């Protein structure tokens, strides 16, 4: 959408909000437009905002001259004397200490020194610190980007106007863009046009890559990659390769998820199934082992989700990322709790060592996730070795009797070799744990107070389930079919801890081999 269209669409609304006393920052959130663009829209419709300046204190000419003589900086003189830069400069021009002609934009000496350091192999950040400029300024110098007040002009003719928030293209001239073939060498680390011509000459006379690399002083791997990536129909064209390399250095680059629509669709499909970016990345690598175009790192997916302008994924898929949760502190000190149940509890410290190392399947962790005001709940069971999940439907409440009956039913359907043990917290819903043990022949172990990490697999699964059953909602509306669908979806997720197998695949292998 153009800036003029934004003025028509949002101008009146912004003006009403500002007139009502709403800060521009908050008004920008309401209309969904960046804050700086809101300022530009208000200026364009004749409604500039901002605090009116007072008369200010009178400038002390003598003090400004003294500070300038001491520091040699107009800006420092203005800051120290408490006046605007233009005021300090006007006084210094009148005193004959500063040229009346406006200073050319940029810092020629600093720029020259910066490029020299880059030629010596310095990093951009280190070179920028050495000459006393911002790293971004140094990178602009290096990439041939010109800055004029609130505008950045890129070598390809692209112009970014930050005042109006617009981006447009202008005709590329010698003033705006230096031709790639005539551009100076950025750094000796990069191939120059002369280097590329030498590569082409070497290929014509059938020199080896190593010979060419030795001749121009570059690594043989760099030469091989250069020829492989910039050959057209088996022929290396040095001038075309140099232009392509110059274009590739332009920032920002288009994301892989913008260019490759098939890959983007696969990522969106994985996010719609509540897969994490890391799960999607590794699963794509496994499902498309011979297709390099279907490879994407999880960091790229995160960047696409957080920065829409670079990633190109739809904003609607951001809900696929689960949020973090706060840690709970123990409510009581150790030794202040009384015996929870009539039947003595068997603590987790008495649990066999084979349960801890997850080497033997059939040991489960369980808990409840509760809904609004704890009036409804869903029981969760997670097998420690395979991460297989089962959900318990509790339509009549989650008292000890209802949870007991649901557990006995769910565990009774398991094969005997998958009924090893059950680890739970000290919630009142498991007050009938002795009856569960007798009915299922499965020993129940209890975690220490305020120690959810002792049921780590179950706690992690509960976090995943909150994507389907948000906190503060009524969980009783979900039918057994709904719970089965969610459980199947979780069990169909590839897991990093399972070497990207799914829990369903791991449990299937256990059942078929026993």
C-alpha positions, 0 to 999 in steps of 0.5 A: 500500500502506498503512502498516499493510500495510508493517508486516506485510510488512516489519517482521520482515525489517527487525527481523532485518536491524537485529539482525544489525547492518545499518544502516537505510540499507542495510536500506532498500535490501534491502527496497525501502522508503524509509529514513524509512519503515523508521524509522517501521515499526521504531517502529510494531512496537516496535523503535526504532533509534538511538544511545542518548544520554548524560547530556549536559553540565549546562546553564549557566543563566547562559550561556544567559540571556547568549546570549539577551540578546545574540541574542534567539534561543532556538535560538542560545542552545541551540546556543552552549551545547550544550543542547537547544532545549527545555532552553534554553527551559525555563530562559528561561521560568523566568527570565521572559524567554520566555512560558510559552505555546507559540509559534505555529508559523510566523513571522508577521512573516516571512510577512507581509513575504514576501507583501508582497514577492511582491505587489511582484513579487519572485520566491519565491526572492529574497523567501525570502532577504530574510526569512531563510527557506527557499524551500520555506517561502515557497512553502508560505505562498504556496500556503496549505499548513500545516505541523505538525511532520512533517505538511503540510496542503494546501488541498484537504484532502490530508495528507502525514504524513512520520513514517509515510510516509502520504498521506490526505484529510481533510474540508476545513474553514475551518481547513484550506482557504480557499475560492478565492472568498474567498482573498487575492490571491497577487500582482498578477501573477495575476488576482484574483476581482475581475479575473475578475468585471470580465472577465465584465462586459466580455464581457457588454457586448461590450467588446474584449479590449484594452479589458478588459485596459486596464481591469484593468491586465493584458496583453491576451494574458493576458485572451485566454488566460483567456477561452479556457481557462476558458469553458464552452459559450462562456460565461465563468464568473468564480467557476468560473475562479477556483476552477480557477485555485486548484486548478491552483496546487496542487503537485505536479501530475500529470504529462502522462504520467500523465493521457494514457494514449495518450501514455504508451503511445507513449513506452513503445513508443519506449523499448522500441525503445531510442529516446532521450527526445529521439528520441521527443519529436521523432518524436511531433511529426512523426507527430502534427502536428495532435494537441497531446495527443501532444506531450511534451518529452524532459525530461518523459520523463526526469523520468518515468524518474527520478522514478516518483512524478511520471512514472508510467512503469513502472520496467522501462523505465529500462533503455532509457536507455544509461549513460555510459562513462569516457574512456580515456587514451593509454597512450603518449606521441606518438612512442613507438609503432612501425610497427604493420603490415608494409604502411604505414598511410595516416593520417587526416591524408591523408584527402580533405577531402570525407570530413570534411564528410560531403557525399559519401556512401560513406565508412565508419568501422569498429571491433570491439566485443568480448565477455568477455575479448576472446574474441569480437567483432562488427564494426561499419561506420557510413556517415558521411553517413547513419549507416547501420550494418552488423554483421559476424558473426565466428564463427571469431574476430577475427584479421586474416584473419577480419576481412579476409574479413568486410569484403570480403564486406560491402563487396562487396555495396555499390554502387560509389558507396558504396565511398569509404573506410574509417576504422579505428583501429590495431587488430591486426585490420586488419593485412591492410588492403592486401588489403582495399583491393585486393579492394574498391577502397576506401582504408583510413585509420587514426586517430591513436593514442588518438584515438577521436573521429576516428571519432565516428559509429562510437564513438557507434554502438558505445555504442548497440550495448552496449544489445544486446550488453553488455560482459563477455558472450559475443558468439559466441552471436549469429547472423547473423540476430540481428545483422541484426535489431539493425542494422535496429532501429538503422537505423530510429531517427530521428536528430537529426543527420538532421533526425529521418530514419532512416539507412535512409530516408537510404540508400534515397534515396541508392540510388534517386537514383543 
